[in-house]
Amino acid sequence: MKTLYLIVGISLMSISISCTNSVKISDRQVLVNGSPYIIKGICYHPVPKGSDKISFDNLSTDLSLMQEAGINTIRVYSPINDLAVLDEINAAGIKIIMGFGYNQDGYFDILSGSFIDYVNSFKDHDAILFWELGNEYNFHPEWFEGDIQKWYTALNNAADLIHKNDPEHPVSTAHGEMPKPEVLAVCPNIDIWGMNVYRWDNPESLFTGWKEISPKAMYLSETGADSYMTISQHGYEQGENEKAQADATDKILEAVFNNQQICAGLTLFSFADELWKAGDNNSYNQGGWAPNSGGVPYDGAANEEYWGITDIEGNKKKVFDVVKEKYLSLSVSKQ
């Protein structure tokens, strides 16, 4: 038995838990208790209709749909500070890539150093797959006084601190596109590189390129397609178009799982549509801006409110069955 410190406000409440999982990186693979673990994941940021705040009120229903789709991993952008939520996710057989931001007003962020308090409080929870630092910050040097090297220094130092406090879980970062060799050189403490990649419906060139520059593990921390066509193109009509999303996702997943010797898996973007991104939080809106998003299939436009494999009401889109077929087709022995 180990002691977990549940953070409540600014105080710590200790409870005893047993930790059974050890996660390692070996030869580009993620290993859980020594067995290969393929990330069959989804990005999860549950914001209900009419709101711009995360809520886990619908967690049980969401987890049931994830189980149906064969999802074994969720990627979150901010730490989940609720033991009951972590326990329920773990009970569903799903693991978490736990993300930390750089400047989140002191909420377990890197700038304040409070991220390590979270790591030390929850590192013994079996839901944790690995820790992830930042989300495509390389696209935003303006957040670092115009000097992106400040981010890379903070990133490498934060990863080092996690290693010293938690030897049982790897550390990742979600980089926008493939990092250059000089970035890899200044961030040796990153164990597995996540990459937010939108290369139309075929990311094959990414795997070839990564193999040439690094022996480290990688996974796609974001990829996929939205279900809105800004224009009619490539045989897909303008407007809401679930078939375009399903077709592109089918090809992307096929490419990922055909390259398991290089890529440890993916967390598809995203679980549910997000109405808070481009206008009225109560209704769907076209548009939304995302850096370097010209590779989004099949119109080159990131319509930010239409990325879910379910809609805002939890109804399955056509892409849901594509994900389900691809994820469940992988052998149980490979997870």
Secondary structure, DSSP 8 states (H G I E B T S, - for coil): -EEEEEEETTEEEEEEE-----EEEETTEEEETTEE--EEEEE-----TT-SS---TTHHHHHHHHHHHT--EEEESS----HHHHHHHHHTT-EEEEEE-S-STTSS-TTTSTHHHHHHHHTT-TTEEEEEEEESGGG-GGGGTT-THHHHHHHHHHHHHHHHH-TTS-EEEEEES---HHHHHH-TT-SEEEEE---TT--HHHHHHHHHH--SEEEEEE----SEESS-BTTB-SEE-HHHHHHHHHHHHHHHHTTTTTEEEEEES-SB--TTSSS-TTS--S----TT-TT-TTTS---TT---SB-TTS-B-HHHHHHHHHHHHS-GGG-
